[in-house]
Amino acid sequence: MPGPGSTAPPPAGETTALVNQVLDELTRRMAQLGGTRPAEPPEVPGDGLQGALACLRVLAGVKECVRDLEDEAAHAAAAHGAGYPEIGRAVDMSRQGARRRWPGLITNDPHRPVLPPHPRSS
């Protein structure tokens, strides 16, 4: 186990379990808030069609946010000198996969700046 002040991430399985737990709770709460109308009691996500659709809408928004954060992190990694092989390994894909996902991110021309990150959609 890393000591205090360490920046080492937790093991992948532990991270995945924690993120799943947090996202499940977040999804349920956001679906309850987004699915309520003043004249109706809150719909409990998972209870029927409307609850399932509310959860799906929330998760689609979460997925978009995570993708934006991945893009920002890939741009930051490239700006700090990472290449497609390192970026690909970080997201469990091949160098070619990373290059397809972020075309033009890495350049061999030292005078050509790295592409800026995509602006976040709000």
All heavy atoms as an XYZ file, in Angstrom:
894
protein
N       0.855     -1.179      0.000
C       0.000      0.000      0.000
C       0.897      1.237      0.000
O       1.815      1.332      0.789
C      -0.887     -0.048      1.246
C      -1.929      0.984      1.307
S      -3.507      0.227      0.892
C      -4.453      1.665      0.652
N       0.629      2.219     -0.886
C       1.437      3.422     -0.943
C       1.325      4.234      0.342
O       0.294      4.257      0.992
C       0.873      4.209     -2.124
C       0.068      3.238     -2.903
C      -0.353      2.172     -1.944
N       2.402      4.938      0.676
C       2.428      5.751      1.885
C       1.712      7.074      1.682
O       1.228      7.390      0.600
N       1.670      7.897      2.747
C       1.030      9.209      2.655
C       1.710     10.066      1.596
O       2.910     10.027      1.418
C       1.215      9.811      4.048
C       1.644      8.693      4.942
C       2.208      7.623      4.060
N       0.930     10.844      0.880
C       1.462     11.727     -0.139
C       1.766     11.024     -1.449
O       2.197     11.636     -2.401
N       1.531      9.727     -1.517
C       1.798      8.969     -2.740
C       0.722      9.255     -3.771
O      -0.434      9.468     -3.438
C       1.814      7.473     -2.416
O       1.903      6.726     -3.600
N       1.127      9.274     -5.032
C       0.156      9.516     -6.096
C      -0.184      8.238     -6.841
O      -0.817      8.284     -7.870
C       0.698     10.554     -7.093
O       1.935     10.069     -7.618
C       0.889     11.903     -6.434
N       0.252      7.102     -6.328
C      -0.047      5.841     -6.994
C      -1.546      5.559     -6.912
O      -2.147      5.691     -5.847
C       0.730      4.705     -6.347
N      -2.161      5.209     -8.037
C      -3.601      4.916     -8.022
C      -3.871      3.578     -7.350
O      -2.989      2.723     -7.281
C      -3.959      4.858     -9.505
C      -2.694      4.479    -10.189
C      -1.580      5.059     -9.361
N      -5.091      3.390     -6.853
C      -5.437      2.096     -6.272
C      -5.479      1.039     -7.373
O      -5.539      1.362     -8.560
C      -6.829      2.327     -5.676
C      -7.352      3.541     -6.343
C      -6.184      4.338     -6.806
N      -5.444     -0.237     -7.005
C      -5.526     -1.302     -8.017
C      -6.781     -1.148     -8.875
O      -7.816     -0.666     -8.402
C      -5.599     -2.587     -7.182
C      -5.086     -2.218     -5.832
C      -5.363     -0.747     -5.650
N      -6.667     -1.568    -10.142
C      -7.766     -1.379    -11.101
C      -9.089     -1.949    -10.605
O     -10.127     -1.311    -10.730
C      -7.402     -1.994    -12.444
N      -9.086     -3.128    -10.049
C     -10.328     -3.736     -9.563
C     -10.968     -2.933     -8.451
O     -12.177     -2.770     -8.397
N     -10.137     -2.399     -7.572
C     -10.631     -1.580     -6.470
C     -11.222     -0.279     -7.001
O     -12.278      0.170     -6.562
C      -9.478     -1.294     -5.513
C      -9.873     -0.594     -4.236
C      -8.684     -0.402     -3.319
O      -7.891     -1.337     -3.140
O      -8.552      0.716     -2.790
N     -10.556      0.332     -7.961
C     -11.048      1.567     -8.568
C     -12.378      1.328     -9.251
O     -13.327      2.094     -9.078
C     -10.026      2.113     -9.588
O      -8.808      2.391     -8.911
C     -10.533      3.378    -10.259
N     -12.463      0.263    -10.028
C     -13.694     -0.057    -10.739
C     -14.857     -0.278     -9.778
O     -15.958      0.241     -9.987
C     -13.497     -1.305    -11.628
O     -12.436     -1.041    -12.536
C     -14.760     -1.659    -12.392
N     -14.622     -1.004     -8.714
C     -15.683     -1.269     -7.734
C     -16.155      0.032     -7.084
O     -17.355      0.250     -6.922
C     -15.190     -2.250     -6.677
N     -15.208      0.900     -6.722
C     -15.568      2.165     -6.091
C     -16.340      3.064     -7.050
O     -17.367      3.645     -6.687
C     -14.310      2.888     -5.592
C     -14.535      4.237     -4.919
C     -15.427      4.098     -3.684
C     -13.199      4.854     -4.537
N     -15.883      3.164     -8.289
C     -16.573      3.993     -9.284
C     -17.978      3.445     -9.543
O     -18.945      4.210     -9.623
C     -15.753      4.106    -10.589
C     -16.571      4.728    -11.710
C     -14.487      4.913    -10.352
N     -18.107      2.124     -9.650
C     -19.434      1.526     -9.847
C     -20.374      1.883     -8.703
O     -21.535      2.241     -8.914
C     -19.336      0.011     -9.983
C     -18.954     -0.419    -11.366
O     -19.195      0.278    -12.346
N     -18.333     -1.579    -11.461
N     -19.868      1.809     -7.485
C     -20.686      2.121     -6.318
C     -21.113      3.584     -6.320
O     -22.291      3.904     -6.124
C     -19.893      1.794     -5.048
C     -20.643      2.056     -3.762
C     -19.771      1.753     -2.547
O     -18.623      1.343     -2.660
N     -20.317      1.969     -1.383
N     -20.172      4.475     -6.573
C     -20.471      5.911     -6.580
C     -21.436      6.256     -7.710
O     -22.401      7.000     -7.517
C     -19.162      6.730     -6.684
C     -19.455      8.185     -6.965
C     -18.345      6.582     -5.414
N     -21.190      5.717     -8.914
C     -22.067      6.014    -10.052
C     -23.465      5.457     -9.845
O     -24.448      6.082    -10.244
C     -21.477      5.472    -11.347
C     -20.374      6.316    -11.955
C     -19.836      5.660    -13.220
C     -20.868      7.715    -12.267
N     -23.572      4.294     -9.234
C     -24.890      3.725     -8.969
C     -25.686      4.651     -8.058
O     -26.838      4.981     -8.342
C     -24.751      2.333     -8.349
C     -26.090      1.674     -8.142
O     -26.854      1.553     -9.122
O     -26.389      1.273     -6.992
N     -25.054      5.122     -6.997
C     -25.733      6.030     -6.070
C     -26.067      7.363     -6.748
O     -27.172      7.887     -6.618
C     -24.864      6.259     -4.830
C     -25.477      7.181     -3.808
C     -26.751      6.640     -3.174
O     -26.967      5.411     -3.176
O     -27.552      7.454     -2.677
N     -25.100      7.919     -7.489
C     -25.325      9.180     -8.200
C     -26.472      9.052     -9.200
O     -27.343      9.919     -9.285
C     -24.043      9.607     -8.912
C     -24.133     10.866     -9.777
C     -24.369     12.091     -8.909
C     -22.868     11.032    -10.593
N     -26.473      7.962     -9.950
C     -27.518      7.735    -10.950
C     -28.891      7.681    -10.299
O     -29.842      8.305    -10.768
C     -27.246      6.432    -11.719
O     -25.977      6.538    -12.342
C     -28.311      6.158    -12.755
N     -28.989      6.951     -9.203
C     -30.281      6.845     -8.512
C     -30.763      8.213     -8.027
O     -31.918      8.580     -8.212
C     -30.190      5.871     -7.342
C     -30.018      4.445     -7.762
C     -29.806      3.532     -6.551
N     -29.439      2.206     -6.962
C     -30.289      1.290     -7.405
N     -31.569      1.579     -7.477
N     -29.863      0.105     -7.765
N     -29.869      8.976     -7.422
C     -30.264     10.290     -6.893
C     -30.636     11.263     -8.009
O     -31.630     11.970     -7.914
C     -29.145     10.872     -6.046
C     -28.985     10.161     -4.733
C     -27.913     10.785     -3.903
N     -27.714     10.020     -2.693
C     -27.105     10.494     -1.623
N     -26.638     11.732     -1.621
N     -26.955      9.747     -0.556
N     -29.825     11.303     -9.068
C     -30.110     12.233    -10.165
C     -31.383     11.842    -10.897
O     -32.143     12.708    -11.321
C     -28.920     12.306    -11.120
C     -27.726     13.030    -10.514
S     -26.338     13.154    -11.634
C     -26.963     14.376    -12.789
N     -31.618     10.559    -11.057
C     -32.841     10.115    -11.727
C     -34.064     10.487    -10.898
O     -35.083     10.888    -11.450
C     -32.795      8.608    -11.971
N     -33.942     10.389     -9.579
C     -35.065     10.786     -8.720
C     -35.336     12.281     -8.853
O     -36.480     12.703     -8.977
C     -34.767     10.455     -7.260
C     -34.928      9.005     -6.926
C     -34.560      8.714     -5.482
O     -33.750      9.409     -4.886
N     -35.154      7.668     -4.937
N     -34.292     13.083     -8.854
C     -34.470     14.534     -8.964
C     -35.000     14.928    -10.333
O     -35.895     15.756    -10.437
C     -33.139     15.254     -8.709
C     -32.593     15.171     -7.304
C     -31.202     15.792     -7.240
C     -33.534     15.854     -6.323
N     -34.443     14.326    -11.389
C     -34.838     14.680    -12.744
C     -36.189     14.133    -13.132
O     -36.861     14.678    -14.000
N     -36.640     13.083    -12.487
C     -37.895     12.445    -12.867
C     -39.095     12.938    -12.079
O     -40.196     12.490    -12.299
N     -38.871     13.865    -11.139
C     -39.996     14.298    -10.311
C     -40.692     15.512    -10.900
O     -40.084     16.352    -11.536
C     -39.533     14.648     -8.875
O     -38.604     15.703     -8.950
C     -38.930     13.455     -8.190
N     -41.949     15.567    -10.686
C     -42.766     16.735    -11.031
C     -43.455     17.156     -9.734
O     -43.727     16.319     -8.881
C     -43.809     16.356    -12.079
C     -43.156     15.953    -13.384
C     -44.209     15.788    -14.475
N     -43.538     15.418    -15.693
C     -43.830     14.356    -16.404
N     -44.804     13.564    -16.048
N     -43.168     14.082    -17.495
N     -43.754     18.430     -9.579
C     -44.335     18.885     -8.315
C     -45.564     18.106     -7.863
O     -45.741     17.893     -6.685
C     -44.695     20.353     -8.601
C     -43.813     20.757     -9.732
C     -43.546     19.514    -10.528
N     -46.421     17.674     -8.779
C     -47.658     17.002     -8.393
C     -47.479     15.499     -8.203
O     -48.426     14.811     -7.847
C     -48.726     17.257     -9.450
N     -46.277     14.979     -8.435
C     -46.071     13.528     -8.352
C     -45.030     13.185     -7.302
O     -44.111     13.954     -7.059
C     -45.553     12.993     -9.695
C     -46.482     13.177    -10.850
C     -45.855     12.681    -12.144
O     -44.789     12.032    -12.098
O     -46.419     12.968    -13.198
N     -45.163     12.016     -6.676
C     -44.100     11.562     -5.775
C     -42.876     11.178     -6.603
O     -43.009     10.857     -7.786
C     -44.707     10.338     -5.088
C     -45.748      9.856     -6.035
C     -46.256     11.082     -6.758
N     -41.686     11.226     -6.010
C     -40.493     10.853     -6.764
C     -40.573      9.419     -7.259
O     -41.042      8.533     -6.547
C     -39.352     10.996     -5.759
C     -39.914     11.654     -4.570
C     -41.399     11.588     -4.640
N     -40.155      9.208     -8.467
C     -40.102      7.866     -9.051
C     -38.796      7.219     -8.605
O     -37.744      7.823     -8.699
C     -40.122      7.961    -10.571
C     -39.967      6.635    -11.263
C     -41.247      6.226    -11.937
O     -42.042      7.096    -12.262
O     -41.427      5.018    -12.135
N     -38.882      6.032     -8.089
C     -37.673      5.326     -7.667
C     -37.075      4.662     -8.896
O     -37.746      3.875     -9.561
C     -38.007      4.269     -6.591
C     -36.758      3.489     -6.212
C     -38.622      4.935     -5.377
N     -35.804      5.019     -9.249
C     -35.180      4.405    -10.414
C     -35.222      2.889    -10.305
O     -35.022      2.329     -9.246
C     -33.739      4.916    -10.373
C     -33.832      6.191     -9.624
C     -34.930      5.982     -8.620
N     -35.506      2.270    -11.416
C     -35.588      0.815    -11.442
C     -37.021      0.336    -11.274
O     -37.316     -0.808    -11.522
N     -37.896      1.216    -10.807
C     -39.302      0.858    -10.652
C     -40.047      1.254    -11.920
O     -40.482      2.387    -12.083
C     -39.945      1.575     -9.460
C     -39.515      0.991     -8.134
O     -38.856     -0.062     -8.140
O     -39.836      1.594     -7.103
N     -40.137      0.362    -12.848
C     -40.899      0.610    -14.049
C     -40.124      1.332    -15.130
O     -38.951      1.647    -15.007
N     -40.829      1.582    -16.205
C     -40.246      2.164    -17.402
C     -39.653      3.538    -17.157
O     -38.519      3.826    -17.565
C     -41.313      2.234    -18.510
C     -40.890      2.904    -19.809
C     -39.729      2.132    -20.440
C     -42.064      3.004    -20.752
N     -40.378      4.433    -16.490
C     -39.889      5.800    -16.293
C     -38.628      5.834    -15.443
O     -37.702      6.598    -15.715
C     -40.979      6.688    -15.689
C     -42.148      6.924    -16.623
C     -41.721      7.419    -17.985
O     -40.940      8.361    -18.110
N     -42.205      6.761    -19.030
N     -38.548      5.002    -14.433
C     -37.353      4.940    -13.597
C     -36.158      4.432    -14.384
O     -35.051      4.972    -14.279
N     -36.380      3.413    -15.203
C     -35.291      2.866    -16.020
C     -34.808      3.890    -17.041
O     -33.605      4.043    -17.258
C     -35.754      1.590    -16.720
N     -35.743      4.618    -17.663
C     -35.358      5.635    -18.642
C     -34.630      6.807    -17.979
O     -33.676      7.354    -18.551
C     -36.585      6.133    -19.406
C     -37.207      5.111    -20.365
C     -38.515      5.648    -20.933
C     -36.234      4.738    -21.466
N     -35.054      7.175    -16.771
C     -34.372      8.250    -16.046
C     -32.931      7.846    -15.746
O     -32.005      8.642    -15.927
C     -35.125      8.583    -14.757
N     -32.719      6.620    -15.315
C     -31.364      6.120    -15.050
C     -30.533      6.119    -16.327
O     -29.360      6.508    -16.318
C     -31.401      4.709    -14.471
S     -31.902      4.649    -12.749
N     -31.130      5.711    -17.417
C     -30.418      5.668    -18.692
C     -29.981      7.063    -19.128
O     -28.851      7.255    -19.584
C     -31.308      5.015    -19.754
C     -30.664      4.701    -21.090
C     -29.463      3.783    -20.928
C     -31.695      4.056    -22.013
N     -30.861      8.066    -18.969
C     -30.501      9.443    -19.320
C     -29.338      9.949    -18.477
O     -28.409     10.574    -18.986
C     -31.709     10.371    -19.137
C     -32.693     10.337    -20.287
C     -33.729     11.457    -20.167
N     -34.548     11.345    -18.967
C     -35.653     10.621    -18.884
N     -36.082      9.935    -19.923
N     -36.344     10.583    -17.776
N     -29.377      9.670    -17.188
C     -28.297     10.099    -16.300
C     -26.984      9.430    -16.691
O     -25.943     10.079    -16.805
C     -28.644      9.801    -14.824
C     -27.433     10.007    -13.927
C     -29.804     10.673    -14.365
N     -27.012      8.130    -16.945
C     -25.787      7.416    -17.309
C     -25.220      7.879    -18.642
O     -24.003      7.949    -18.810
C     -26.036      5.908    -17.322
C     -26.195      5.301    -15.927
C     -26.692      3.862    -16.024
C     -24.896      5.384    -15.151
N     -26.078      8.247    -19.585
C     -25.588      8.784    -20.864
C     -24.848     10.102    -20.632
O     -23.796     10.350    -21.230
C     -26.752      8.981    -21.838
N     -25.360     10.933    -19.734
C     -24.682     12.177    -19.395
C     -23.362     11.929    -18.686
O     -22.354     12.598    -18.962
N     -23.331     10.965    -17.796
C     -22.092     10.608    -17.098
C     -21.056     10.112    -18.093
O     -19.890     10.500    -18.039
C     -22.364      9.551    -16.000
C     -21.062      8.958    -15.467
C     -23.187     10.154    -14.869
N     -21.490      9.279    -19.038
C     -20.575      8.742    -20.050
C     -19.959      9.873    -20.876
O     -18.757      9.861    -21.157
C     -21.319      7.751    -20.953
C     -20.443      7.034    -21.946
C     -21.191      5.868    -22.546
C     -21.604      6.160    -23.950
N     -22.267      5.029    -24.596
N     -20.765     10.852    -21.236
C     -20.263     11.996    -22.008
C     -19.239     12.781    -21.195
O     -18.193     13.184    -21.719
C     -21.414     12.897    -22.429
C     -20.986     14.053    -23.296
C     -22.153     14.925    -23.736
O     -23.310     14.472    -23.723
O     -21.890     16.083    -24.098
N     -19.515     12.989    -19.919
C     -18.572     13.704    -19.050
C     -17.255     12.938    -18.918
O     -16.176     13.539    -18.976
C     -19.177     13.924    -17.664
S     -20.492     15.142    -17.635
N     -17.336     11.633    -18.747
C     -16.121     10.818    -18.619
C     -15.315     10.881    -19.909
O     -14.091     11.024    -19.879
C     -16.469      9.358    -18.239
C     -15.259      8.447    -18.389
C     -17.012      9.298    -16.818
N     -15.977     10.828    -21.029
C     -15.267     10.912    -22.317
C     -14.557     12.267    -22.452
O     -13.417     12.323    -22.910
C     -16.220     10.675    -23.473
C     -15.511     10.512    -24.795
C     -16.362      9.674    -25.734
N     -15.723      9.559    -27.013
C     -15.112      8.464    -27.447
N     -15.076      7.395    -26.702
N     -14.568      8.430    -28.634
N     -15.218     13.349    -22.047
C     -14.591     14.673    -22.075
C     -13.363     14.708    -21.168
O     -12.322     15.259    -21.530
C     -15.575     15.761    -21.644
C     -16.652     16.045    -22.673
O     -16.515     15.605    -23.840
O     -17.649     16.698    -22.305
N     -13.479     14.109    -19.990
C     -12.349     14.074    -19.061
C     -11.204     13.227    -19.615
O     -10.033     13.577    -19.453
C     -12.796     13.550    -17.694
C     -13.692     14.490    -16.896
C     -14.262     13.777    -15.674
C     -12.933     15.738    -16.485
N     -11.536     12.130    -20.299
C     -10.497     11.320    -20.955
C      -9.769     12.135    -22.017
O      -8.544     12.072    -22.119
C     -11.109     10.080    -21.618
C     -11.371      8.932    -20.710
C     -11.925      7.732    -21.460
O     -12.587      7.912    -22.508
O     -11.698      6.612    -20.992
N     -10.525     12.885    -22.806
C      -9.921     13.727    -23.842
C      -8.964     14.741    -23.224
O      -7.848     14.933    -23.706
C     -10.994     14.450    -24.664
C     -11.795     13.524    -25.556
O     -11.393     12.357    -25.750
O     -12.846     13.968    -26.059
N      -9.399     15.400    -22.154
C      -8.548     16.379    -21.484
C      -7.278     15.722    -20.950
O      -6.180     16.285    -21.070
C      -9.312     17.049    -20.346
C     -10.385     18.005    -20.813
C     -11.171     18.605    -19.661
O     -10.719     18.513    -18.487
O     -12.242     19.167    -19.922
N      -7.419     14.549    -20.349
C      -6.255     13.853    -19.788
C      -5.302     13.406    -20.892
O      -4.081     13.469    -20.725
C      -6.707     12.664    -18.946
N      -5.826     12.959    -22.019
C      -4.974     12.550    -23.144
C      -4.200     13.752    -23.674
O      -2.996     13.645    -23.965
C      -5.818     11.921    -24.258
N      -4.846     14.889    -23.794
C      -4.163     16.106    -24.243
C      -3.084     16.529    -23.242
O      -1.986     16.916    -23.630
C      -5.168     17.240    -24.483
C      -5.896     17.113    -25.763
N      -7.060     16.406    -25.887
C      -5.609     17.591    -27.001
C      -7.469     16.457    -27.145
N      -6.603     17.165    -27.838
N      -3.396     16.433    -21.966
C      -2.409     16.795    -20.944
C      -1.221     15.833    -20.990
O      -0.069     16.266    -20.893
C      -3.062     16.780    -19.558
N      -1.491     14.536    -21.148
C      -0.403     13.556    -21.226
C       0.490     13.842    -22.426
O       1.718     13.809    -22.327
C      -0.971     12.137    -21.301
N      -0.122     14.144    -23.567
C       0.652     14.460    -24.774
C       1.468     15.732    -24.570
O       2.634     15.799    -24.968
C      -0.273     14.603    -25.980
N       0.876     16.723    -23.935
C       1.578     17.976    -23.688
C       2.785     17.771    -22.771
O       3.751     18.522    -22.829
C       0.628     19.005    -23.076
N       2.725     16.728    -21.948
C       3.832     16.415    -21.042
C       4.782     15.381    -21.635
O       5.634     14.841    -20.929
C       3.299     15.949    -19.693
C       2.757     17.080    -18.877
N       1.432     17.447    -18.916
C       3.365     17.935    -18.040
C       1.256     18.482    -18.117
N       2.410     18.801    -17.571
N       4.611     15.057    -22.917
C       5.575     14.202    -23.593
C       5.175     12.763    -23.833
O       5.966     11.996    -24.379
N       3.981     12.367    -23.450
C       3.553     10.988    -23.692
C       3.284     10.784    -25.182
O       2.848     11.702    -25.878
C       2.291     10.662    -22.894
N       3.541      9.591    -25.651
C       3.235      9.228    -27.023
C       2.004      8.343    -27.066
O       1.437      7.968    -26.031
N       1.596      7.992    -28.286
C       0.426      7.117    -28.437
C       0.578      5.780    -27.712
O      -0.405      5.285    -27.143
C       0.104      6.902    -29.911
C      -0.593      8.082    -30.561
C      -0.017      8.749    -31.628
C      -1.829      8.522    -30.108
C      -0.649      9.825    -32.243
C      -2.471      9.596    -30.704
C      -1.880     10.246    -31.769
O      -2.515     11.310    -32.357
N       1.777      5.164    -27.693
C       1.875      3.892    -26.966
C       1.531      4.038    -25.481
O       0.778      3.227    -24.934
C       3.340      3.477    -27.153
C       3.769      4.147    -28.413
C       3.029      5.464    -28.420
N       2.046      5.088    -24.831
C       1.767      5.294    -23.402
C       0.304      5.650    -23.169
O      -0.324      5.156    -22.231
C       2.659      6.409    -22.827
C       4.130      6.090    -22.816
C       4.851      6.461    -24.104
O       4.233      7.035    -25.035
O       6.041      6.163    -24.190
N      -0.221      6.509    -24.008
C      -1.629      6.909    -23.865
C      -2.538      5.699    -24.085
O      -3.483      5.479    -23.335
C      -1.963      8.071    -24.823
C      -1.208      9.331    -24.370
C      -3.471      8.322    -24.887
C      -1.265     10.490    -25.340
N      -2.222      4.894    -25.101
C      -3.012      3.684    -25.348
C      -2.998      2.733    -24.163
O      -4.034      2.225    -23.749
N      -1.813      2.503    -23.601
C      -1.717      1.602    -22.436
C      -2.531      2.131    -21.264
O      -3.140      1.360    -20.525
C      -0.259      1.414    -22.021
C       0.468      0.368    -22.828
C       1.797     -0.031    -22.199
N       2.724      1.093    -22.066
C       3.557      1.502    -23.012
N       3.592      0.872    -24.178
N       4.374      2.515    -22.804
N      -2.532      3.451    -21.080
C      -3.259      4.041    -19.952
C      -4.763      3.786    -20.043
O      -5.439      3.717    -19.012
C      -2.986      5.543    -19.869
N      -5.288      3.660    -21.258
C      -6.725      3.436    -21.429
C      -7.032      2.041    -21.967
O      -8.120      1.790    -22.480
C      -7.372      4.520    -22.331
C      -7.340      5.874    -21.658
C      -6.702      4.579    -23.688
N      -6.041      1.147    -21.850
C      -6.199     -0.253    -22.232
C      -6.594     -0.414    -23.700
O      -7.535     -1.134    -24.038
C      -7.210     -0.949    -21.323
C      -7.081     -2.463    -21.386
O      -5.985     -2.963    -21.696
O      -8.094     -3.150    -21.136
N      -5.856      0.299    -24.569
C      -6.053      0.128    -26.006
C      -4.679      0.152    -26.674
O      -3.690      0.528    -26.050
C      -6.995      1.174    -26.608
C      -6.504      2.601    -26.590
S      -7.538      3.804    -27.495
C      -9.119      3.663    -26.743
N      -4.640     -0.237    -27.904
C      -3.384     -0.251    -28.644
C      -2.950      1.167    -29.009
O      -3.734      2.114    -28.923
C      -3.548     -1.075    -29.925
O      -4.421     -0.408    -30.810
N      -1.710      1.271    -29.450
C      -1.204      2.553    -29.946
C      -2.086      3.026    -31.090
O      -2.470      4.187    -31.166
C       0.245      2.395    -30.415
C       0.802      3.638    -31.101
C       2.130      3.374    -31.781
N       2.072      2.341    -32.804
C       1.625      2.516    -34.047
N       1.173      3.684    -34.426
N       1.621      1.518    -34.903
N      -2.429      2.094    -31.998
C      -3.263      2.451    -33.144
C      -4.653      2.906    -32.691
O      -5.223      3.839    -33.252
C      -3.398      1.265    -34.112
C      -2.108      0.860    -34.763
C      -1.334     -0.194    -33.954
O      -1.595     -0.418    -32.772
N      -0.360     -0.835    -34.591
N      -5.181      2.240    -31.681
C      -6.488      2.633    -31.160
C      -6.467      4.039    -30.580
O      -7.381      4.830    -30.796
N      -5.388      4.346    -29.850
C      -5.257      5.693    -29.279
C      -5.111      6.727    -30.389
O      -5.688      7.820    -30.318
C      -4.052      5.743    -28.338
N      -4.376      6.358    -31.422
C      -4.193      7.288    -32.543
C      -5.515      7.543    -33.269
O      -5.796      8.654    -33.705
C      -3.150      6.720    -33.500
C      -2.732      7.699    -34.538
C      -1.569      7.176    -35.321
N      -1.175      8.178    -36.280
C      -0.120      8.085    -37.047
N       0.668      7.044    -36.964
N       0.163      9.026    -37.900
N      -6.341      6.510    -33.394
C      -7.659      6.687    -34.021
C      -8.577      7.526    -33.126
O      -9.372      8.317    -33.606
C      -8.305      5.333    -34.308
C      -7.803      4.677    -35.574
C      -8.659      3.488    -35.979
N      -8.634      2.404    -35.013
C      -7.731      1.418    -34.988
N      -6.783      1.386    -35.886
N      -7.786      0.481    -34.074
N      -8.476      7.312    -31.822
C      -9.345      8.036    -30.883
C      -8.966      9.516    -30.816
O      -9.823     10.394    -30.717
C      -9.238      7.389    -29.504
C      -9.841      8.167    -28.352
C     -11.321      7.906    -28.187
N     -11.904      8.787    -27.210
C     -11.980      8.558    -25.914
N     -11.540      7.428    -25.418
N     -12.529      9.437    -25.117
N      -7.650      9.802    -30.827
C      -7.169     11.175    -30.729
C      -6.243     11.495    -31.902
O      -5.038     11.690    -31.717
C      -6.429     11.386    -29.408
C      -7.307     11.229    -28.209
C      -8.247     12.106    -27.770
C      -7.335     10.127    -27.300
N      -8.860     11.625    -26.636
C      -8.316     10.399    -26.325
C      -6.630      8.924    -27.203
C      -8.601      9.534    -25.280
C      -6.919      8.057    -26.175
C      -7.900      8.367    -25.226
N      -6.776     11.591    -33.113
C      -5.914     11.865    -34.265
C      -5.284     13.247    -34.153
O      -5.918     14.193    -33.692
C      -6.872     11.784    -35.461
C      -8.223     12.047    -34.898
C      -8.193     11.526    -33.481
N      -4.025     13.339    -34.549
C      -3.335     14.618    -34.532
C      -2.856     15.056    -33.164
O      -2.298     16.136    -33.017
N      -3.063     14.229    -32.167
C      -2.669     14.586    -30.806
C      -1.150     14.648    -30.660
O      -0.622     15.554    -30.030
C      -3.247     13.560    -29.818
C      -3.011     13.811    -28.341
C      -3.706     15.082    -27.901
C      -3.529     12.632    -27.539
N      -0.466     13.699    -31.273
C       0.988     13.630    -31.196
C       1.546     13.974    -32.576
O       1.051     13.489    -33.583
C       1.466     12.204    -30.822
C       0.726     11.665    -29.602
C       2.980     12.175    -30.642
C       0.952     12.414    -28.331
N       2.562     14.806    -32.592
C       3.183     15.183    -33.849
C       4.699     15.054    -33.731
O       5.246     15.220    -32.646
C       2.789     16.615    -34.260
O       3.632     17.036    -35.313
C       2.878     17.589    -33.133
N       5.350     14.750    -34.826
C       6.809     14.643    -34.831
C       7.480     15.985    -35.070
O       8.682     16.118    -34.920
C       7.265     13.644    -35.907
C       6.862     12.234    -35.563
O       6.734     11.895    -34.390
N       6.646     11.416    -36.568
N       6.718     16.982    -35.481
C       7.272     18.299    -35.772
C       7.413     19.080    -34.464
O       6.424     19.439    -33.835
C       6.335     19.047    -36.734
C       6.844     20.417    -37.127
O       7.910     20.837    -36.630
O       6.172     21.066    -37.948
N       8.660     19.376    -34.031
C       8.838     20.066    -32.749
C       8.340     21.512    -32.765
O       8.137     22.100    -31.716
C      10.349     20.019    -32.515
C      10.948     19.820    -33.860
C       9.921     19.080    -34.682
N       8.110     22.087    -33.946
C       7.643     23.472    -34.033
C       6.123     23.572    -34.127
O       5.573     24.651    -34.103
C       8.269     24.166    -35.244
C       9.769     24.154    -35.180
N      10.470     24.881    -34.256
C      10.683     23.465    -35.892
C      11.765     24.667    -34.419
N      11.921     23.803    -35.405
N       5.481     22.423    -34.274
C       4.025     22.405    -34.382
C       3.433     22.130    -33.005
O       3.755     21.118    -32.386
C       3.613     21.312    -35.359
C       2.144     21.304    -35.650
C       1.859     20.333    -36.775
N       0.456     20.038    -36.810
C      -0.069     19.010    -37.432
N       0.699     18.184    -38.082
N      -1.359     18.812    -37.425
N       2.576     23.016    -32.499
C       2.027     22.813    -31.155
C       1.059     21.626    -31.117
O       0.446     21.267    -32.112
C       1.278     24.118    -30.865
C       0.974     24.687    -32.205
C       2.067     24.206    -33.149
N       0.944     21.042    -29.951
C      -0.017     19.966    -29.725
C      -1.406     20.576    -29.770
O      -1.622     21.696    -29.310
C       0.248     19.314    -28.346
C      -0.812     18.289    -28.027
C       1.630     18.681    -28.328
N      -2.358     19.849    -30.332
C      -3.731     20.346    -30.429
C      -4.285     20.666    -29.033
O      -4.049     19.936    -28.088
C      -4.631     19.293    -31.081
C      -4.322     18.939    -32.523
C      -5.229     17.803    -32.968
C      -4.524     20.134    -33.418
N      -5.029     21.763    -28.912
C      -5.625     22.082    -27.619
C      -6.758     21.086    -27.305
O      -7.315     20.493    -28.236
C      -6.188     23.492    -27.812
C      -6.413     23.610    -29.283
C      -5.366     22.737    -29.938
N      -7.076     20.909    -26.026
C      -8.178     20.007    -25.698
C      -9.487     20.546    -26.239
O      -9.648     21.742    -26.430
C      -8.172     19.981    -24.162
C      -7.373     21.141    -23.735
C      -6.474     21.528    -24.872
N     -10.409     19.617    -26.485
C     -11.737     20.013    -26.946
C     -12.438     20.780    -25.829
O     -12.340     20.412    -24.670
C     -12.573     18.770    -27.300
C     -11.970     17.975    -28.397
N     -11.947     18.395    -29.694
C     -11.376     16.767    -28.387
C     -11.349     17.486    -30.434
N     -10.990     16.488    -29.660
N     -13.146     21.858    -26.175
C     -13.873     22.586    -25.129
C     -14.972     21.707    -24.559
O     -15.564     20.906    -25.262
C     -14.453     23.800    -25.853
C     -14.442     23.442    -27.300
C     -13.355     22.420    -27.490
N     -15.185     21.854    -23.277
C     -16.235     21.087    -22.612
C     -17.596     21.600    -23.013
O     -17.818     22.794    -23.102
C     -16.119     21.226    -21.104
C     -15.138     20.318    -20.541
C     -15.359     20.302    -19.076
N     -14.674     19.138    -18.612
C     -14.907     18.569    -17.477
N     -15.781     19.063    -16.667
N     -14.251     17.515    -17.122
N     -18.502     20.675    -23.260
C     -19.881     21.082    -23.541
C     -20.608     21.220    -22.224
O     -20.514     20.382    -21.353
C     -20.556     20.048    -24.436
O     -20.467     18.772    -23.858
N     -21.325     22.288    -22.074
C     -22.044     22.519    -20.814
C     -23.512     22.539    -21.040
O     -24.021     22.932    -22.003
C     -21.642     23.846    -20.205
O     -20.276     23.825    -19.876
